[in-house]
Amino acid sequence: MPMTDDMQASDPGATPPPRFIGSEIYRHSSYGSWHPLRVPRVSTVMDLARSLGWLPPAQFITSPRAKPSALTGFHTPEYLSALQAAEAMQEVTEDVRQRHGLGTPSNPVFKEMYRRPATSAGASLLAGELLNHGGVIYSPAGGTHHGLPDRANGFCYLNDPVLAIQSLRRNGARRIAYVDIDAHHPDGVEYAFADDPDTLQISVHEENRWPRTGQIGNAGKGQVFNLPVASGLNDTEMRLILHDLILPLVADFGPDAIVLQCGADAVTEDPQSRLTLSNNAHWAVVAALRPLAPRYLVLGGGGYNPWSVGRLWTGVWAILNNYDIPDVLPPTAQGILGALTWAGPFRQHHPEPHWIATLRDVPRDGPIRDSVRANVRQLAGRRAVWR
Protein backbone atom coordinates (compact mmCIF):
# COMPACT_ATOMS: atom_id res chain seq x y z
CA MET A 1 0.00 0.00 0.00
CA PRO A 2 2.58 2.61 -1.11
CA MET A 3 2.22 6.28 -0.26
CA THR A 4 0.96 8.26 -3.22
CA ASP A 5 2.76 11.33 -4.52
CA ASP A 6 0.23 13.80 -3.19
CA MET A 7 0.79 12.48 0.34
CA GLN A 8 4.48 13.35 0.28
CA ALA A 9 5.60 16.44 2.15
CA SER A 10 7.11 19.12 -0.11
CA ASP A 11 10.18 19.20 2.14
CA PRO A 12 11.21 15.58 2.83
CA GLY A 13 12.96 16.68 6.01
CA ALA A 14 9.99 18.55 7.45
CA THR A 15 7.50 17.00 9.84
CA PRO A 16 4.06 17.43 8.28
CA PRO A 17 1.12 18.78 10.25
CA PRO A 18 -1.19 16.21 11.85
CA ARG A 19 -3.17 14.24 9.32
CA PHE A 20 -6.67 12.85 9.63
CA ILE A 21 -7.56 9.59 7.88
CA GLY A 22 -11.29 9.15 7.29
CA SER A 23 -13.88 7.89 4.84
CA GLU A 24 -17.46 8.44 3.81
CA ILE A 25 -18.17 4.71 4.25
CA TYR A 26 -18.95 5.35 7.92
CA ARG A 27 -21.66 7.92 7.22
CA HIS A 28 -24.41 5.49 6.28
CA SER A 29 -22.97 2.18 7.43
CA SER A 30 -24.54 0.57 10.48
CA TYR A 31 -24.32 -2.75 12.30
CA GLY A 32 -28.13 -2.79 12.42
CA SER A 33 -30.96 -0.85 14.01
CA TRP A 34 -30.58 -2.56 17.40
CA HIS A 35 -26.79 -2.77 17.67
CA PRO A 36 -24.74 -0.33 19.84
CA LEU A 37 -22.82 0.64 16.69
CA ARG A 38 -25.95 1.85 14.94
CA VAL A 39 -24.98 5.45 15.82
CA PRO A 40 -22.97 7.83 13.61
CA ARG A 41 -19.48 8.51 14.94
CA VAL A 42 -16.67 9.18 12.45
CA SER A 43 -18.92 11.19 10.11
CA THR A 44 -19.89 13.44 13.03
CA VAL A 45 -16.22 14.10 13.83
CA MET A 46 -15.46 14.92 10.19
CA ASP A 47 -18.45 17.24 9.94
CA LEU A 48 -17.75 19.02 13.24
CA ALA A 49 -14.06 19.48 12.49
CA ARG A 50 -14.83 20.92 9.07
CA SER A 51 -17.53 23.22 10.42
CA LEU A 52 -15.00 24.64 12.88
CA GLY A 53 -12.37 25.17 10.17
CA TRP A 54 -10.13 22.50 11.72
CA LEU A 55 -9.94 20.03 8.82
CA PRO A 56 -8.59 21.63 5.62
CA PRO A 57 -8.24 19.35 2.60
CA ALA A 58 -4.44 19.31 2.93
CA GLN A 59 -4.72 17.48 6.27
CA PHE A 60 -7.38 14.97 5.25
CA ILE A 61 -6.57 11.60 3.69
CA THR A 62 -9.27 9.32 2.33
CA SER A 63 -8.67 5.89 3.79
CA PRO A 64 -7.81 3.07 1.42
CA ARG A 65 -9.56 -0.27 1.80
CA ALA A 66 -7.13 -3.01 2.75
CA LYS A 67 -7.00 -6.03 0.49
CA PRO A 68 -7.15 -9.44 2.16
CA SER A 69 -3.49 -10.09 1.37
CA ALA A 70 -2.55 -7.03 3.46
CA LEU A 71 -4.40 -8.41 6.49
CA THR A 72 -2.70 -11.79 6.78
CA GLY A 73 0.00 -10.40 9.04
CA PHE A 74 -2.50 -11.11 11.82
CA HIS A 75 -5.67 -12.67 10.36
CA THR A 76 -5.93 -16.12 8.80
CA PRO A 77 -6.77 -16.45 5.10
CA GLU A 78 -9.66 -18.76 6.01
CA TYR A 79 -11.23 -16.13 8.25
CA LEU A 80 -10.78 -13.37 5.69
CA SER A 81 -12.42 -15.53 3.03
CA ALA A 82 -15.34 -16.26 5.36
CA LEU A 83 -15.75 -12.55 6.17
CA GLN A 84 -15.84 -11.60 2.49
CA ALA A 85 -18.25 -14.41 1.68
CA ALA A 86 -20.56 -13.35 4.51
CA GLU A 87 -20.69 -9.83 3.10
CA ALA A 88 -21.37 -11.10 -0.41
CA MET A 89 -24.08 -13.58 0.62
CA GLN A 90 -25.46 -11.59 3.58
CA GLU A 91 -25.73 -14.78 5.56
CA VAL A 92 -23.52 -17.36 7.25
CA THR A 93 -23.73 -21.05 7.93
CA GLU A 94 -23.81 -22.38 11.46
CA ASP A 95 -20.30 -23.73 10.96
CA VAL A 96 -19.00 -20.26 10.06
CA ARG A 97 -20.85 -18.75 13.00
CA GLN A 98 -19.28 -21.20 15.41
CA ARG A 99 -15.76 -21.12 13.97
CA HIS A 100 -15.39 -17.44 13.05
CA GLY A 101 -17.85 -15.60 15.29
CA LEU A 102 -19.73 -14.08 12.35
CA GLY A 103 -23.49 -13.63 12.32
CA THR A 104 -23.74 -13.31 16.10
CA PRO A 105 -25.53 -10.58 18.07
CA SER A 106 -22.20 -8.83 18.71
CA ASN A 107 -20.82 -9.31 15.21
CA PRO A 108 -23.83 -9.38 12.93
CA VAL A 109 -24.09 -9.79 9.19
CA PHE A 110 -24.54 -6.35 7.61
CA LYS A 111 -24.03 -4.74 4.22
CA GLU A 112 -20.45 -3.51 4.65
CA MET A 113 -19.20 -6.10 7.15
CA TYR A 114 -15.92 -6.59 5.24
CA ARG A 115 -15.57 -3.23 3.51
CA ARG A 116 -16.07 -1.13 6.63
CA PRO A 117 -13.47 -2.84 8.87
CA ALA A 118 -11.13 -3.23 5.89
CA THR A 119 -11.27 0.55 5.48
CA SER A 120 -10.28 1.23 9.08
CA ALA A 121 -7.59 -1.45 8.78
CA GLY A 122 -6.37 0.20 5.60
CA ALA A 123 -6.05 3.47 7.50
CA SER A 124 -3.92 1.84 10.18
CA LEU A 125 -1.69 0.14 7.63
CA LEU A 126 -1.26 3.41 5.75
CA ALA A 127 -0.55 5.29 8.98
CA GLY A 128 2.50 3.13 9.60
CA GLU A 129 3.86 4.14 6.21
CA LEU A 130 3.02 7.82 6.58
CA LEU A 131 4.78 7.93 9.94
CA ASN A 132 8.01 6.53 8.50
CA HIS A 133 9.78 9.83 9.16
CA GLY A 134 7.71 10.95 12.12
CA GLY A 135 4.54 12.95 12.64
CA VAL A 136 1.00 12.61 13.94
CA ILE A 137 -1.86 10.62 12.40
CA TYR A 138 -5.45 10.52 13.66
CA SER A 139 -7.79 7.72 12.57
CA PRO A 140 -10.96 7.83 14.68
CA ALA A 141 -12.39 4.84 12.80
CA GLY A 142 -9.56 2.69 14.15
CA GLY A 143 -9.17 1.09 17.55
CA THR A 144 -10.95 -2.22 16.92
CA HIS A 145 -8.85 -3.90 19.60
CA HIS A 146 -10.85 -7.11 20.21
CA GLY A 147 -10.45 -8.78 16.80
CA LEU A 148 -8.72 -12.17 16.87
CA PRO A 149 -6.75 -13.92 14.12
CA ASP A 150 -9.48 -16.37 13.13
CA ARG A 151 -12.68 -14.78 14.41
CA ALA A 152 -14.64 -11.62 15.00
CA ASN A 153 -14.87 -10.55 18.62
CA GLY A 154 -16.61 -7.77 20.51
CA PHE A 155 -17.90 -5.70 17.55
CA CYS A 156 -14.44 -6.03 15.92
CA TYR A 157 -14.11 -7.96 12.66
CA LEU A 158 -10.46 -7.01 12.14
CA ASN A 159 -7.81 -5.83 14.59
CA ASP A 160 -6.48 -2.60 13.13
CA PRO A 161 -4.30 -1.66 16.17
CA VAL A 162 -2.33 -4.88 15.69
CA LEU A 163 -2.00 -4.15 11.98
CA ALA A 164 -0.89 -0.58 12.78
CA ILE A 165 1.84 -1.80 15.12
CA GLN A 166 3.03 -4.26 12.50
CA SER A 167 3.05 -1.53 9.85
CA LEU A 168 4.97 0.88 12.09
CA ARG A 169 7.56 -1.80 12.70
CA ARG A 170 7.96 -2.52 8.98
CA ASN A 171 8.53 1.20 8.50
CA GLY A 172 11.32 1.70 10.99
CA ALA A 173 9.79 1.82 14.47
CA ARG A 174 11.53 -0.76 16.64
CA ARG A 175 10.03 0.01 20.07
CA ILE A 176 6.31 0.75 20.13
CA ALA A 177 4.19 1.80 23.11
CA TYR A 178 0.52 0.88 22.90
CA VAL A 179 -1.71 2.75 25.37
CA ASP A 180 -5.42 1.91 25.61
CA ILE A 181 -7.92 3.99 27.62
CA ASP A 182 -11.08 2.33 26.29
CA ALA A 183 -13.45 1.05 28.98
CA HIS A 184 -12.81 -2.50 27.69
CA HIS A 185 -9.56 -4.43 27.81
CA PRO A 186 -7.77 -4.85 24.43
CA ASP A 187 -7.68 -8.64 24.48
CA GLY A 188 -6.81 -8.98 20.80
CA VAL A 189 -3.81 -6.66 21.04
CA GLU A 190 -2.52 -8.41 24.16
CA TYR A 191 -2.94 -11.76 22.40
CA ALA A 192 -0.79 -10.50 19.53
CA PHE A 193 2.05 -8.91 21.51
CA ALA A 194 2.08 -10.39 25.03
CA ASP A 195 5.40 -12.08 24.29
CA ASP A 196 6.98 -9.17 22.42
CA PRO A 197 9.35 -7.22 24.71
CA ASP A 198 9.55 -4.38 22.16
CA THR A 199 5.81 -3.62 22.42
CA LEU A 200 4.91 -1.92 25.69
CA GLN A 201 1.21 -2.38 26.47
CA ILE A 202 -0.70 -0.27 28.96
CA SER A 203 -4.45 -0.65 29.41
CA VAL A 204 -6.79 1.18 31.78
CA HIS A 205 -10.17 -0.55 31.70
CA GLU A 206 -13.20 -1.25 33.85
CA GLU A 207 -12.86 -4.36 35.99
CA ASN A 208 -15.41 -7.15 35.54
CA ARG A 209 -16.46 -5.65 32.23
CA TRP A 210 -16.49 -7.71 29.02
CA PRO A 211 -14.20 -9.34 27.81
CA ARG A 212 -13.15 -9.87 31.45
CA THR A 213 -9.50 -10.19 30.52
CA GLY A 214 -6.62 -7.90 31.45
CA GLN A 215 -6.12 -8.85 35.08
CA ILE A 216 -3.54 -6.82 36.95
CA GLY A 217 -1.30 -9.87 37.29
CA ASN A 218 -1.01 -10.42 33.53
CA ALA A 219 2.46 -9.15 32.71
CA GLY A 220 3.50 -10.74 29.41
CA LYS A 221 7.29 -10.61 29.35
CA GLY A 222 7.17 -7.81 31.91
CA GLN A 223 6.07 -5.17 29.41
CA VAL A 224 2.28 -5.64 29.80
CA PHE A 225 0.63 -3.35 32.37
CA ASN A 226 -3.08 -3.89 32.95
CA LEU A 227 -4.93 -1.56 35.32
CA PRO A 228 -8.51 -2.70 35.96
CA VAL A 229 -10.48 0.07 37.69
CA ALA A 230 -13.75 -0.06 39.57
CA SER A 231 -16.89 1.64 38.29
CA GLY A 232 -17.03 5.35 38.97
CA LEU A 233 -13.50 6.20 37.83
CA ASN A 234 -13.27 10.01 37.90
CA ASP A 235 -11.01 12.64 36.33
CA THR A 236 -8.86 13.04 39.44
CA GLU A 237 -8.15 9.32 39.54
CA MET A 238 -7.35 9.27 35.84
CA ARG A 239 -4.93 12.16 36.37
CA LEU A 240 -3.13 10.10 39.01
CA ILE A 241 -2.98 7.13 36.63
CA LEU A 242 -1.62 9.31 33.83
CA HIS A 243 1.14 10.98 35.84
CA ASP A 244 2.12 8.17 38.20
CA LEU A 245 1.88 5.23 35.80
CA ILE A 246 1.33 5.87 32.09
CA LEU A 247 3.81 8.68 31.49
CA PRO A 248 6.67 7.19 33.57
CA LEU A 249 6.27 3.81 31.87
CA VAL A 250 6.28 5.28 28.38
CA ALA A 251 9.19 7.61 29.16
CA ASP A 252 11.24 4.73 30.58
CA PHE A 253 10.50 2.60 27.51
CA GLY A 254 11.73 5.29 25.10
CA PRO A 255 9.48 4.31 22.19
CA ASP A 256 10.04 5.09 18.54
CA ALA A 257 6.25 5.23 18.15
CA ILE A 258 3.15 5.53 20.34
CA VAL A 259 -0.24 4.14 19.41
CA LEU A 260 -3.06 5.50 21.60
CA GLN A 261 -6.45 3.79 21.50
CA CYS A 262 -8.76 6.58 22.64
CA GLY A 263 -12.07 4.78 23.09
CA ALA A 264 -14.82 7.16 24.15
CA ASP A 265 -16.87 4.70 26.21
CA ALA A 266 -15.32 5.58 29.60
CA VAL A 267 -17.25 8.86 29.90
CA THR A 268 -20.29 9.22 32.14
CA GLU A 269 -22.85 9.33 29.33
CA ASP A 270 -21.81 6.13 27.60
CA PRO A 271 -24.18 3.15 28.01
CA GLN A 272 -21.46 0.47 27.71
CA SER A 273 -19.51 1.22 30.91
CA ARG A 274 -19.96 2.49 34.44
CA LEU A 275 -16.95 4.80 34.43
CA THR A 276 -17.53 8.51 34.99
CA LEU A 277 -14.79 10.41 33.19
CA SER A 278 -15.27 13.68 31.34
CA ASN A 279 -13.74 14.12 27.92
CA ASN A 280 -11.09 16.34 29.55
CA ALA A 281 -9.46 13.18 30.93
CA HIS A 282 -9.05 11.71 27.45
CA TRP A 283 -7.72 14.96 26.02
CA ALA A 284 -5.14 15.18 28.81
CA VAL A 285 -3.80 11.74 27.85
CA VAL A 286 -3.71 12.69 24.16
CA ALA A 287 -1.70 15.85 24.90
CA ALA A 288 0.67 14.33 27.44
CA LEU A 289 1.79 11.39 25.27
CA ARG A 290 2.54 13.42 22.15
CA PRO A 291 6.05 14.63 23.09
CA LEU A 292 7.27 11.16 24.11
CA ALA A 293 7.88 9.69 20.64
CA PRO A 294 8.53 10.99 17.12
CA ARG A 295 5.67 8.92 15.67
CA TYR A 296 2.18 9.26 17.16
CA LEU A 297 -0.92 7.40 15.95
CA VAL A 298 -4.22 8.12 17.71
CA LEU A 299 -7.11 5.74 17.10
CA GLY A 300 -10.75 5.75 18.14
CA GLY A 301 -12.35 2.67 19.67
CA GLY A 302 -15.50 2.27 21.73
CA GLY A 303 -18.10 4.98 22.11
CA TYR A 304 -21.84 4.44 21.85
CA ASN A 305 -23.50 7.75 22.73
CA PRO A 306 -23.40 9.70 19.44
CA TRP A 307 -23.14 13.09 21.13
CA SER A 308 -20.42 12.26 23.64
CA VAL A 309 -18.28 10.29 21.18
CA GLY A 310 -18.56 12.94 18.46
CA ARG A 311 -17.63 15.72 20.87
CA LEU A 312 -14.77 13.78 22.47
CA TRP A 313 -13.16 12.67 19.22
CA THR A 314 -13.50 16.12 17.63
CA GLY A 315 -11.72 17.51 20.67
CA VAL A 316 -8.92 14.98 20.17
CA TRP A 317 -8.28 16.49 16.73
CA ALA A 318 -8.26 19.98 18.27
CA ILE A 319 -5.69 18.89 20.86
CA LEU A 320 -3.45 17.32 18.21
CA ASN A 321 -3.50 20.61 16.26
CA ASN A 322 -3.23 22.92 19.29
CA TYR A 323 -6.56 24.54 18.48
CA ASP A 324 -8.46 26.42 21.17
CA ILE A 325 -11.74 24.67 21.98
CA PRO A 326 -14.51 27.30 22.09
CA ASP A 327 -16.68 27.63 25.17
CA VAL A 328 -19.77 27.73 22.94
CA LEU A 329 -19.95 26.12 19.53
CA PRO A 330 -20.98 28.22 16.52
CA PRO A 331 -24.45 27.64 15.07
CA THR A 332 -23.22 25.40 12.25
CA ALA A 333 -21.55 23.01 14.69
CA GLN A 334 -24.55 23.06 17.00
CA GLY A 335 -26.70 22.21 14.01
CA ILE A 336 -24.63 19.10 13.31
CA LEU A 337 -24.98 17.88 16.89
CA GLY A 338 -28.64 18.90 17.05
CA ALA A 339 -29.43 16.79 13.99
CA LEU A 340 -28.15 13.57 15.57
CA THR A 341 -30.62 10.95 16.69
CA TRP A 342 -30.18 7.98 18.98
CA ALA A 343 -33.09 5.58 18.83
CA GLY A 344 -33.00 2.28 20.69
CA PRO A 345 -35.28 -0.72 20.48
CA PHE A 346 -37.38 0.59 23.34
CA ARG A 347 -36.86 4.34 23.56
CA GLN A 348 -35.61 7.50 21.89
CA HIS A 349 -32.66 9.15 23.64
CA HIS A 350 -32.70 12.94 23.99
CA PRO A 351 -29.55 15.04 24.32
CA GLU A 352 -28.63 17.20 27.27
CA PRO A 353 -28.32 20.90 26.31
CA HIS A 354 -24.53 20.94 26.72
CA TRP A 355 -24.19 18.01 24.32
CA ILE A 356 -25.32 20.41 21.59
CA ALA A 357 -23.75 23.69 22.72
CA THR A 358 -20.22 22.66 23.68
CA LEU A 359 -17.42 20.21 23.04
CA ARG A 360 -15.84 20.32 26.50
CA ASP A 361 -17.48 18.59 29.44
CA VAL A 362 -17.49 20.02 32.93
CA PRO A 363 -14.60 18.26 34.72
CA ARG A 364 -15.68 15.28 36.79
CA ASP A 365 -13.20 15.36 39.62
CA GLY A 366 -13.58 13.42 42.83
CA PRO A 367 -11.77 11.54 45.58
CA ILE A 368 -9.00 9.09 44.78
CA ARG A 369 -10.07 5.72 46.12
CA ASP A 370 -7.69 3.48 48.01
CA SER A 371 -8.12 0.71 45.44
CA VAL A 372 -6.92 2.97 42.63
CA ARG A 373 -3.89 4.14 44.63
CA ALA A 374 -3.01 0.57 45.59
CA ASN A 375 -3.23 -0.78 42.03
CA VAL A 376 -1.23 2.10 40.58
CA ARG A 377 1.38 1.57 43.30
CA GLN A 378 1.50 -2.17 42.52
CA LEU A 379 2.12 -1.59 38.82
CA ALA A 380 4.58 1.22 39.50
CA GLY A 381 6.51 -1.21 41.68
CA ARG A 382 6.75 -3.57 38.74
CA ARG A 383 8.09 -0.71 36.65
CA ALA A 384 11.28 -0.54 38.70
CA VAL A 385 11.96 -4.23 38.07
CA TRP A 386 10.93 -4.17 34.40
CA ARG A 387 13.14 -1.29 33.36
Buried (B, 14 or more C-beta within 10 A) or exposed (E): BEEEEEEEEEEEEEEBEBBBBBBEBBEEBBBEEEBBBBBBBBBBBBBBBBBBEBBEEEBBBEBBBBBBEBBEBBBBEEBBEBBBBBBEEEEBBEEBBEBBBBBBEBBBBBBBBBBBBBBBBBBBBBBBBBBBBBBBBBBBBBBBBBBBBBBBBBBBBBBBBBBBBBBBBEBBBEBBBBBBBBBBBBBBBBBBBBEBEBBBBBBBBBBEBBBEBBEBEBBBEEBBBBBBBBEBBBBBBBBBBBEBBBBBBBBEBEBBBBBBBBBBBBBBBBEBBBBBBBBBBBBBBBEBBBEBBBBBBBBBBBBBBBBBBBBBBBBBBBBBBEBEBEEEBEEEBBEBBEEBEBEEEEEEBEBEEBBBBBBBBEBBBEEBBEEBEEBBEEBBEBBEEBE
